[in-house]
Amino acid sequence: MAKMSYNRKANLQRIALLTPGVLLFGIFNFLPLVALLGLSLVDWPGVGSADFVGLENFRKLALEPYYRDQFVNALVQNIWMFVLIIGSMLLLGSLLALLLSFGTNGRGAYRAIYFLPYPLAGAAVAFLLDLMVQPRGAINTFFVKTLGWWDAPIGFLGDTDLALPTLAMFYAWHRMSFAIVLILSAIVGVRVILLEAAMLDGASRWRMLKAVVFPVLAPAFVLITVIVMVDVFNNADYTLLLMGPEAGPLRSTDVLGTFLFRTSFGGSATSVNVNFGMAAAIGLVTAILILPAALFLALKNLRKD
């Protein structure tokens, strides 16, 4: 028998390692997406027979004011929530990662503290959020009674201007360690010889960060942005748990996930306008919106290989 070449053996090993993951992804992600396309072509309240309506659900979503206005409002607020989350994660995550890379005393303890929220379930984080931002919660008590900065407690989740940023900040806190780990690993990958050369040339610390460190961080920033975008546009855990499917107050926290949930199961006990076909159409449109980011990340990884 002819001896197998190294490249052929490596390719077979890749196929053997990737096949289980690809099969699981196809079964639990791709096939449901195809089924979603079929469901989007019917009008079905969840029980009884389904009426085939073709592209009517998509037409309603684009042209009928009832659905269009909710969709546009949810999309805009989803984008705003994503901007707040990714901005705080990249800025604060970079700062904390840089501090950890400077040989700070107790780095191990800080890393453990930063990573503690990440394994928590969304329900646990939502519960902690609710406890902290209540009128008698830790935040209001600290700023009103301890520091005396505020005259009265602030209703973070009851204010139409503050509810969405509050949810965004707690999402960022929940996922911050993910950004810190990726950015810190990129910083560690910076060649020391380049930093030493910059120091010999008389470059300031800021100049070294700008010319040597930040270019190395760019791939980590891209990865964090894409993953957070997909997660934020697909999930609405905090909003559903704390604000309900109606995404109060006055739907100021409504995002695509809550709009989809409300269309599928109704927003209140008296809801009658339930349509799984319309919900499937919303899900497909959401998938199309985040598809370019996912494809960009996949193609970027393929080019690296």
PLY file of the C-alpha trace (Angstrom):
ply
format ascii 1.0
element vertex 305
property float x
property float y
property float z
element edge 304
property int vertex1
property int vertex2
end_header
0.00 0.00 0.00
1.32 3.43 -0.97
2.25 5.66 1.94
-0.22 8.48 2.49
1.23 11.95 2.00
1.34 14.44 4.85
-1.08 16.87 3.14
-3.60 14.13 2.41
-3.43 12.89 6.00
-3.88 16.45 7.30
-6.92 16.97 5.07
-8.50 13.72 6.23
-7.93 14.72 9.84
-9.59 18.09 9.19
-12.58 16.39 7.58
-12.89 13.93 10.49
-12.76 16.74 13.05
-15.13 19.08 11.20
-17.76 16.56 10.10
-19.51 16.12 13.50
-19.74 19.89 14.00
-21.00 20.48 10.46
-23.64 17.76 10.85
-24.84 19.16 14.17
-24.93 22.68 12.75
-26.92 21.48 9.73
-29.43 19.54 11.84
-30.03 22.18 14.51
-29.47 25.40 12.53
-29.64 25.03 8.75
-32.62 22.68 8.54
-34.75 24.82 10.92
-33.85 27.85 8.78
-35.16 26.06 5.68
-38.31 25.10 7.59
-38.65 28.74 8.63
-38.81 29.73 4.98
-41.74 27.37 4.42
-43.50 28.61 7.56
-43.15 32.24 6.44
-45.38 31.50 3.44
-48.44 30.59 5.51
-50.88 32.25 7.89
-51.06 30.03 10.97
-52.05 31.00 14.54
-50.38 27.92 15.99
-53.43 25.64 16.05
-55.69 24.42 13.30
-54.96 24.49 9.60
-52.37 26.75 7.97
-53.45 28.91 5.03
-50.90 29.38 2.27
-50.45 33.12 1.57
-47.21 33.21 -0.40
-45.22 36.41 0.19
-48.13 38.16 1.89
-46.40 38.13 5.28
-43.38 39.91 3.83
-45.64 42.42 2.07
-47.42 43.19 5.35
-44.12 43.56 7.14
-42.93 46.11 4.59
-46.15 47.99 3.78
-48.85 47.47 6.41
-48.50 50.20 9.08
-49.33 47.89 12.01
-46.38 45.59 11.32
-44.10 48.07 9.54
-44.09 50.60 12.36
-43.34 47.93 14.97
-40.60 46.46 12.81
-38.90 49.80 12.13
-39.10 50.78 15.81
-37.66 47.43 16.92
-34.89 47.55 14.28
-33.80 51.09 15.16
-33.74 50.29 18.88
-31.87 47.05 18.20
-29.21 49.00 16.31
-28.99 51.60 19.07
-28.68 48.87 21.69
-25.91 47.19 19.67
-24.00 50.47 19.33
-24.14 51.05 23.10
-23.06 47.49 23.86
-20.20 47.21 21.37
-18.95 50.70 22.15
-18.72 50.05 25.88
-17.27 46.55 25.38
-14.50 47.69 23.04
-13.58 50.83 25.00
-13.78 49.43 28.53
-12.58 45.98 27.46
-9.49 47.49 25.81
-8.76 49.63 28.88
-9.05 46.71 31.30
-7.04 44.40 29.02
-4.28 46.99 28.75
-4.19 47.41 32.53
-3.95 43.65 32.98
-1.07 43.51 30.46
1.03 46.07 32.36
1.99 43.68 35.16
-0.63 44.96 37.59
-0.44 43.44 41.06
-3.15 40.84 41.61
-3.82 40.25 37.92
-5.10 36.74 38.58
-7.71 37.99 41.04
-8.83 40.75 38.65
-9.19 38.26 35.81
-11.34 36.00 37.99
-13.54 38.96 39.02
-13.99 40.10 35.42
-14.86 36.58 34.28
-17.38 35.83 37.06
-20.49 37.24 35.27
-19.86 35.45 31.96
-21.02 31.91 32.91
-24.21 33.26 34.49
-27.48 32.58 32.69
-29.43 35.49 31.25
-32.17 34.98 33.84
-29.65 35.34 36.69
-28.21 38.53 35.19
-31.71 39.94 34.69
-32.53 39.17 38.34
-29.36 40.95 39.50
-30.16 43.90 37.24
-33.65 44.21 38.66
-32.32 44.16 42.22
-29.67 46.80 41.53
-31.77 49.35 39.64
-34.90 49.27 41.75
-35.77 52.61 43.46
-34.52 51.03 46.71
-31.79 49.06 45.00
-28.04 49.30 45.43
-27.42 51.95 42.75
-30.10 54.39 43.89
-29.25 53.84 47.57
-25.58 54.56 46.94
-26.09 57.76 44.93
-29.09 59.13 46.87
-28.36 58.24 50.48
-24.61 57.64 50.58
-23.29 60.30 48.20
-26.32 62.56 48.04
-25.78 63.23 44.33
-29.44 62.60 43.42
-32.46 64.19 45.08
-34.71 61.19 44.45
-34.34 57.61 43.21
-34.27 57.15 39.44
-36.53 54.58 37.82
-34.03 53.18 35.37
-36.37 50.57 33.89
-39.45 52.79 34.15
-38.03 55.72 32.17
-38.47 55.57 28.39
-35.10 57.27 27.90
-33.13 55.12 30.36
-34.62 51.64 30.05
-32.86 50.59 26.83
-29.40 51.97 27.81
-29.77 50.24 31.20
-30.41 46.88 29.53
-27.51 47.51 27.13
-25.07 48.30 29.93
-25.95 45.13 31.82
-25.53 43.07 28.66
-22.09 44.64 28.21
-21.23 43.86 31.85
-22.37 40.26 31.37
-20.20 39.74 28.26
-17.29 42.04 29.11
-14.91 39.24 30.05
-15.30 37.78 26.54
-13.95 41.04 25.08
-11.21 41.31 27.71
-9.90 37.79 27.03
-9.78 38.28 23.25
-8.18 41.73 23.45
-5.69 40.60 26.10
-4.66 37.61 23.97
-4.07 39.99 21.03
-1.99 42.31 23.24
0.11 39.39 24.47
0.74 38.51 20.82
2.41 41.87 20.17
6.10 41.30 19.50
8.21 42.69 22.30
10.96 43.56 19.83
8.62 46.03 18.11
7.83 47.76 21.39
11.51 47.89 22.29
12.33 49.39 18.90
9.63 52.02 19.37
10.99 52.87 22.83
14.51 53.25 21.45
13.15 55.62 18.83
11.74 57.75 21.64
8.07 56.96 21.05
5.69 57.80 23.88
3.43 55.16 25.43
0.41 56.51 23.53
2.41 56.49 20.27
3.39 52.86 20.86
-0.21 51.91 21.53
-1.41 53.70 18.40
1.31 52.47 16.01
2.12 49.01 17.36
-0.60 47.66 19.68
-3.88 48.90 18.14
-3.18 47.47 14.62
-2.71 44.06 16.27
-6.02 44.50 18.12
-8.04 45.13 14.95
-8.78 41.42 14.23
-9.97 40.96 17.83
-12.21 44.02 17.51
-13.74 42.64 14.31
-14.40 39.23 15.90
-16.00 40.76 18.99
-18.17 43.08 16.88
-19.49 40.32 14.63
-20.23 37.86 17.46
-21.94 40.51 19.58
-23.96 41.71 16.57
-25.29 38.22 15.86
-26.14 37.67 19.54
-27.80 41.06 20.09
-29.98 40.79 16.99
-30.96 37.19 17.73
-31.69 37.35 21.45
-33.89 39.44 23.73
-33.47 37.64 27.05
-33.20 40.66 29.32
-36.06 42.53 27.68
-38.45 39.59 27.78
-37.59 38.73 31.38
-37.72 42.25 32.78
-39.97 44.26 30.47
-42.24 41.51 29.10
-43.22 40.88 25.47
-44.75 44.38 25.26
-41.22 45.75 25.86
-42.27 48.57 28.13
-42.37 51.30 29.02
-44.31 52.24 25.87
-42.23 49.74 23.85
-39.12 51.84 24.39
-37.11 48.61 24.82
-38.68 46.77 21.89
-36.13 44.91 19.74
-36.49 42.39 16.93
-36.52 39.48 19.38
-39.42 40.85 21.42
-41.31 41.82 18.26
-40.92 38.25 16.99
-42.01 36.77 20.33
-45.03 39.07 20.51
-46.06 38.14 16.96
-45.75 34.41 17.75
-47.36 34.21 21.18
-49.04 37.56 21.76
-48.10 40.38 24.03
-50.88 40.05 26.60
-53.69 37.75 27.68
-56.07 39.51 25.30
-53.83 39.26 22.20
-55.59 37.70 19.24
-53.35 38.86 16.38
-50.97 35.90 16.53
-49.36 34.56 13.37
-46.49 32.07 13.32
-46.05 32.73 9.61
-45.45 36.43 10.23
-43.05 35.57 13.07
-41.13 33.31 10.67
-40.93 36.17 8.16
-39.53 38.47 10.89
-36.97 35.80 11.79
-35.87 35.44 8.16
-35.52 39.18 7.70
-33.44 39.33 10.89
-31.23 36.50 9.61
-30.74 38.34 6.31
-29.75 41.51 8.17
-26.99 39.77 10.14
-25.92 37.41 7.32
-23.33 39.82 5.79
-21.51 40.07 9.13
-21.46 36.30 9.57
-20.26 35.74 5.98
-17.55 38.37 6.43
-16.23 36.57 9.49
-16.34 33.17 7.76
-14.54 34.42 4.63
-11.97 36.20 6.78
-11.18 32.97 8.60
-10.98 31.06 5.30
-8.47 33.57 3.93
-6.34 33.05 7.04
-6.28 29.33 6.39
0 1
1 2
2 3
3 4
4 5
5 6
6 7
7 8
8 9
9 10
10 11
11 12
12 13
13 14
14 15
15 16
16 17
17 18
18 19
19 20
20 21
21 22
22 23
23 24
24 25
25 26
26 27
27 28
28 29
29 30
30 31
31 32
32 33
33 34
34 35
35 36
36 37
37 38
38 39
39 40
40 41
41 42
42 43
43 44
44 45
45 46
46 47
47 48
48 49
49 50
50 51
51 52
52 53
53 54
54 55
55 56
56 57
57 58
58 59
59 60
60 61
61 62
62 63
63 64
64 65
65 66
66 67
67 68
68 69
69 70
70 71
71 72
72 73
73 74
74 75
75 76
76 77
77 78
78 79
79 80
80 81
81 82
82 83
83 84
84 85
85 86
86 87
87 88
88 89
89 90
90 91
91 92
92 93
93 94
94 95
95 96
96 97
97 98
98 99
99 100
100 101
101 102
102 103
103 104
104 105
105 106
106 107
107 108
108 109
109 110
110 111
111 112
112 113
113 114
114 115
115 116
116 117
117 118
118 119
119 120
120 121
121 122
122 123
123 124
124 125
125 126
126 127
127 128
128 129
129 130
130 131
131 132
132 133
133 134
134 135
135 136
136 137
137 138
138 139
139 140
140 141
141 142
142 143
143 144
144 145
145 146
146 147
147 148
148 149
149 150
150 151
151 152
152 153
153 154
154 155
155 156
156 157
157 158
158 159
159 160
160 161
161 162
162 163
163 164
164 165
165 166
166 167
167 168
168 169
169 170
170 171
171 172
172 173
173 174
174 175
175 176
176 177
177 178
178 179
179 180
180 181
181 182
182 183
183 184
184 185
185 186
186 187
187 188
188 189
189 190
190 191
191 192
192 193
193 194
194 195
195 196
196 197
197 198
198 199
199 200
200 201
201 202
202 203
203 204
204 205
205 206
206 207
207 208
208 209
209 210
210 211
211 212
212 213
213 214
214 215
215 216
216 217
217 218
218 219
219 220
220 221
221 222
222 223
223 224
224 225
225 226
226 227
227 228
228 229
229 230
230 231
231 232
232 233
233 234
234 235
235 236
236 237
237 238
238 239
239 240
240 241
241 242
242 243
243 244
244 245
245 246
246 247
247 248
248 249
249 250
250 251
251 252
252 253
253 254
254 255
255 256
256 257
257 258
258 259
259 260
260 261
261 262
262 263
263 264
264 265
265 266
266 267
267 268
268 269
269 270
270 271
271 272
272 273
273 274
274 275
275 276
276 277
277 278
278 279
279 280
280 281
281 282
282 283
283 284
284 285
285 286
286 287
287 288
288 289
289 290
290 291
291 292
292 293
293 294
294 295
295 296
296 297
297 298
298 299
299 300
300 301
301 302
302 303
303 304
